[in-house]
Amino acid sequence: MTIARSQQICVQDTPYYHIVSRCVRRAFLCGEDTFTGRSFEHRRQWLIDRVKKVASVFAIDICSYAIMSNHFHLVLKIGANDNWTDKQVLITWQSLYSLPVMCQRYLQSDELDDASVRLVQKYAAEYRERLCSISWFMKAINEYIARMANEEDQCTGHFWESRFKSQALLDERALLTCMAYVDLNPIRACMAKSLGDSEYTSIKERIETKSTDLLPFGKGDNDLPYYLSSYIDLVDETGRVIRDDKAGYISHKLGSALTELELNPDTWIDELKGFKSVGFSAVGTVNQLKEYSAKTKRKWTLGLRLKTALE
């Protein structure tokens, strides 16, 4: 049964979410169609550009991403825009969508009566809520890409397979597991041999680009709660283990990163190998999943259980 987004996304519980969106039929997001020999590689840049454009407008940050041949992954952090003025909200929304005439007059500093001002405030409150909504975030991305792809393919109809899938990441360990899973997608799919070869992924962007639009690593209030060097070491060593089928081996580099992040080195590889992007609505420990079910008003939650560090 389809579950409403309001029951899947609970910002009070966690600001971090894993998003997956997949194409329909034989539609290609990017890559090469072996049947026709046609290349769609240029669509990767379409998507990267659009994701970053939308992220620059919304109060939502990108933690990691991976663009595959028929789907893409995003790990997002929902922020806050309570300190934005109504004028800031309207100007921000206008960078992607058109505004009602009354809002345009307000931005032009035209004199408005009290009823018109209240109407503008109502619009601003609605746009403020949308600018923190993952549903609107994904709508701004997927509708735009679908129109461009259908125009290029000279066809109409659905480009995306139903709506996007989302998973709540209930703690830092769930966040780290998901980010590593996303960044290792090309390697797991035999599309790349190393992190440096993993085109159109956040890990490659972080390695090669000093100035990036992605949510930074660090100890700041809004930073990802890890150090970038530790994360890169962790993903690189984990990728080697999975690729060489050495699930029981933990290197010294991986061990130090796991210790810093209070992870269980004996279960980390198994957790990552068991991570799935489809079928689970949340990721966390048993107690976190129970609390998430209660807060989202569910009798139960189909989630991916992470073991505690002492298990």
DAQUI-V521488 format. One record per helix or strand of 2 or more residues. SS is the DSSP state (H for helix, E for strand). FROM is the first residue (numbers start at 0). LEN is the number of residues. If there is no record, write none. Layout:
ss: <SS,SS>
from: <FROM,FROM>
len: <LEN,LEN>
This chain:
ss: <H,E,H,E,E,H,H,H,H,E,H,H,H,H,H,H,H,E,H,E>
from: <4,15,41,59,70,85,100,113,133,164,171,184,194,201,227,251,267,281,285,302>
len: <4,8,16,8,8,9,7,17,20,5,12,4,3,7,16,9,7,3,10,3>
